Amino acid sequence: MKAVSANHSTNVEELSQRGMDLLAAGSPADAAEAFRAAIEKAGSEGSPMTAACIEAHHGLIRALRDAGRLEQSIGAALALTALTPGDPLAHTALSISLQQAGHIPQAEAAAAKARVLEWKIQLLSPPDSQP
């Protein structure tokens, strides 16, 4: 596993992109380290809720899942749902990790939560104007 550090010249987006590249190259364990470095960097900059940081959380969940570290993936997904409780994608990611780990009732509950959140978003959105 290659060490990934969040040095001063590397920003959150670059670390997250490195994680994506490693994930695409079939190195999920290394990708997880890059995503962790991105999350750590965002936290040290005092900006843990930026879009780039949230993307890094999603990447970490996927990388851990692809590396077969399902319980860690579930933990990362639970952390993301705590940080972004209104995000249906966070609950979907949790559902997928739970399902792959064999926790089917919990996976179904997380998927249901994601659907409800998506419906709420749709209800709050202005209707499409039809000609």
C-alpha positions in Angstrom: 0.0 0.0 0.0 1.4 3.4 -1.0 1.4 6.1 1.7 -0.7 9.1 0.9 -0.1 12.2 2.9 -1.9 15.5 2.9 1.0 17.9 2.6 0.5 21.6 2.4 0.7 21.8 -1.4 -1.9 19.1 -2.0 -5.5 20.2 -1.7 -8.6 18.2 -1.0 -9.7 18.0 -4.6 -6.3 16.7 -5.7 -6.3 14.0 -3.0 -9.8 13.0 -3.9 -8.9 12.8 -7.5 -5.9 10.6 -6.6 -8.4 8.4 -4.8 -10.6 8.2 -7.8 -7.6 7.4 -10.1 -6.5 4.6 -7.7 -10.0 3.2 -7.5 -10.3 3.1 -11.3 -6.8 1.5 -11.5 -8.1 -1.4 -9.2 -6.3 -0.3 -6.0 -9.1 0.2 -3.6 -7.0 0.0 -0.4 -4.7 2.7 -1.7 -7.7 4.7 -2.9 -9.1 4.5 0.7 -5.9 6.1 2.0 -6.1 8.9 -0.5 -9.8 9.6 0.4 -8.9 9.5 4.1 -6.1 12.0 3.4 -8.6 14.3 1.6 -11.0 14.1 4.5 -8.2 14.8 7.0 -7.0 17.7 4.9 -10.6 19.2 4.8 -10.9 18.9 8.5 -7.5 20.6 9.1 -8.6 23.4 6.9 -11.8 23.9 8.9 -14.0 23.0 5.9 -15.3 19.5 6.5 -18.6 20.0 4.8 -17.5 21.2 1.3 -18.7 19.3 -1.8 -15.1 18.0 -2.3 -15.0 16.6 1.3 -18.4 15.0 0.9 -17.2 13.5 -2.4 -14.2 12.1 -0.6 -16.4 10.5 2.0 -18.4 8.8 -0.7 -15.1 7.7 -2.4 -13.9 6.3 0.9 -17.1 4.3 1.4 -16.8 2.8 -2.1 -13.0 2.1 -1.8 -13.5 0.3 1.5 -16.3 -1.7 0.0 -14.3 -2.6 -3.0 -11.4 -3.6 -0.8 -13.7 -6.0 1.0 -13.5 -4.0 4.2 -17.3 -4.0 4.6 -17.6 -3.2 8.3 -15.3 -0.2 7.8 -17.3 0.8 4.8 -20.5 0.7 7.0 -18.7 2.8 9.6 -17.7 5.4 7.0 -21.2 5.5 5.6 -22.7 5.9 9.1 -20.3 8.8 9.7 -21.4 10.4 6.4 -25.1 10.0 7.2 -24.4 11.7 10.6 -22.6 14.6 8.7 -25.3 14.9 6.0 -28.5 13.5 7.4 -30.6 14.9 4.6 -28.5 13.5 1.8 -30.3 10.5 0.1 -27.0 9.4 -1.5 -25.4 9.0 1.9 -28.2 6.6 3.0 -28.0 4.8 -0.3 -24.3 4.2 0.2 -25.0 2.9 3.7 -27.7 0.6 2.3 -25.3 -0.8 -0.4 -22.6 -1.5 2.2 -25.0 -3.0 4.6 -26.4 -5.3 1.9 -23.0 -6.5 0.8 -22.1 -7.3 4.4 -25.3 -9.4 4.7 -27.2 -7.0 7.0 -30.3 -7.1 4.9 -33.0 -5.7 7.3 -30.7 -2.7 8.1 -29.9 -2.3 4.4 -33.6 -2.1 3.5 -34.2 0.4 6.3 -31.4 2.6 5.0 -32.8 2.3 1.4 -36.2 3.3 2.7 -34.7 6.4 4.4 -33.0 7.3 1.2 -36.3 7.1 -0.8 -38.2 9.2 1.8 -35.4 11.9 1.7 -35.6 11.9 -2.1 -39.3 12.3 -2.0 -39.0 15.2 0.4 -36.5 16.9 -2.0 -38.9 16.4 -4.9 -41.8 17.8 -2.9 -39.8 20.9 -2.1 -38.6 21.5 -5.7 -40.7 23.7 -7.9 -42.7 21.8 -10.4 -41.4 21.7 -13.9 -43.2 24.2 -16.1 -44.8 22.5 -19.0 -45.6 24.5 -22.2 
